[in-house]
Amino acid sequence: MTRESVRLGMATEGGPEETTVSDRGMVTVPANLRRQLDIEPGDKLRWSTDEEGALSVEIVHQREGVFDDFEPVDAGETNAVEVEREFGAE
């Protein structure tokens, strides 16, 4: 999981972008900003404001699986039937 912050209102390539908030409170991140900031499906946007009311968005990239940091463990070959005979069924 990687993070980067973007302050809304700051200059971006191609100038400012504008979107409309839907009646359900949803907005669309413009395609050129998604490309520029490498925002992909599944990434999260964390919204916050400061004391002056300036809005900031932190991009939380969700590219890694939950277990990506774990090293694989070789458990050898197992046979569930033999294990069940040895230890009993639950």
C-alpha positions in Angstrom: 0.0 0.0 0.0 1.5 3.3 -1.0 0.3 6.8 -0.3 0.6 10.3 -1.8 -1.2 13.5 -0.9 -2.7 15.9 -3.4 -3.9 19.3 -2.3 -7.0 20.3 -4.2 -6.8 23.6 -6.0 -3.1 23.2 -6.8 -2.0 23.5 -10.4 -2.0 20.2 -12.3 -0.9 19.5 -15.8 -3.5 20.9 -18.2 -5.0 23.3 -15.7 -7.8 23.0 -13.3 -10.5 20.3 -13.5 -14.1 20.5 -12.6 -16.6 17.8 -11.7 -20.2 17.8 -10.4 -21.3 16.2 -7.2 -24.2 13.8 -7.8 -27.4 13.7 -5.7 -25.8 10.8 -3.9 -22.6 12.8 -3.0 -20.5 11.0 -5.6 -17.8 12.6 -7.9 -15.8 11.3 -10.8 -12.0 11.8 -10.8 -11.3 13.1 -14.3 -9.5 10.6 -16.5 -6.4 12.8 -17.1 -5.9 13.2 -13.3 -6.4 9.5 -12.8 -3.6 8.9 -15.3 -1.4 11.6 -14.0 -1.7 10.5 -10.4 -1.8 6.7 -11.2 -5.2 6.2 -9.6 -6.6 2.8 -10.5 -9.8 0.9 -9.6 -9.6 -0.2 -5.9 -7.4 2.7 -4.8 -8.8 4.8 -2.0 -9.1 8.5 -1.6 -8.8 9.9 1.9 -10.4 13.3 2.2 -9.5 15.9 4.9 -9.7 19.6 5.6 -7.4 21.9 7.5 -8.2 24.8 9.9 -8.8 27.2 7.0 -11.2 24.7 5.2 -8.7 23.8 2.4 -9.5 20.3 1.1 -6.8 17.7 0.7 -7.0 14.2 -0.8 -4.6 11.4 0.0 -4.4 8.7 -2.5 -4.0 5.2 -1.0 -2.9 2.8 -3.7 -4.3 -0.7 -3.1 -2.0 -2.6 -5.5 -0.7 -5.2 -3.0 -2.5 -8.2 -1.7 -3.0 -8.7 2.0 -0.4 -11.4 2.2 2.2 -10.0 -0.2 4.6 -9.3 2.7 4.7 -12.9 3.8 7.3 -15.3 2.7 6.0 -18.6 1.3 6.5 -21.6 3.6 7.1 -25.1 2.2 4.8 -27.4 4.3 5.7 -30.4 2.2 3.0 -32.6 0.7 0.0 -33.3 2.9 -2.8 -35.7 2.6 -5.9 -34.6 4.4 -7.2 -38.2 4.8 -4.0 -39.4 6.5 -4.0 -36.3 8.8 -7.6 -36.9 9.7 -6.8 -40.6 10.6 -3.8 -39.6 12.7 -5.4 -36.7 14.6 -9.1 -37.5 14.3 -11.9 -35.6 12.6 -13.2 -32.4 14.3 
